[in-house]
Structures are given as structure tokens and as C-alpha cells.
Amino acid sequence: MEVAESELEVTEQGCMTPTHGDCQIPVPLVPPPPPKKRRCSCGKKSEPRKNGYFNAPDLELIFTMVPRR
């Protein structure tokens, strides 16, 4: 019977958050610095490709206009 009573006491207490001062998160004295801004990439121009752009031979066939009836 004693084992059953000790198990009952454990379930009645349940889980508790520690409230001792050593267990708490310390309050920071100085706030962290703000995040740094990213550099603006709008001033950079892309250089043209050395080999040129891809030119498919049948690309013009896709965009040809079909005459209406």
C-alpha cells in the first residue's frame, strides 16, 4: 500500500516551474545593438555575358502570328 500512496503524491504535485532566483533568466543591463543595414544593390549594373544570350534557332517559330480566317 505504501508504494501506491507515494505514486499518488507525485501525481498530485505535478510539474512546477522553478521560482528560485538562480533559475530565472537575468535581465540584460544594455539592450542589444540594432541590426546593420544591407548594402544597396540598385547601383550595380550587370555586365553583358561574354558568350551572349542563348539564341534558339526555332524561337521565331513560336512567336509567329497565324493569319485569321
WODAJO-V909729 format. One line per field, one symbol per residue. ss: DSSP state (H for helix, E for strand, L for the rest). phi: phi as a letter, one per 30 degrees, with the letter a starting at -180 (. if undefined). A space follows every 10 residues. Layout:
BEGIN
ss = ???
phi = ???
END
This chain:
BEGIN
ss = LHHHHHHHHH HHHLLLLLLL HHHLLLLLLL LLLLLLLLLL LLLLLLLLLL LLLLLLLLHH HHLLLLLLL
phi = .ddddddddd dddicbddcd dddddddddb dddddddddd cdddcddddd ciddbddcdd ddcddcddc
END
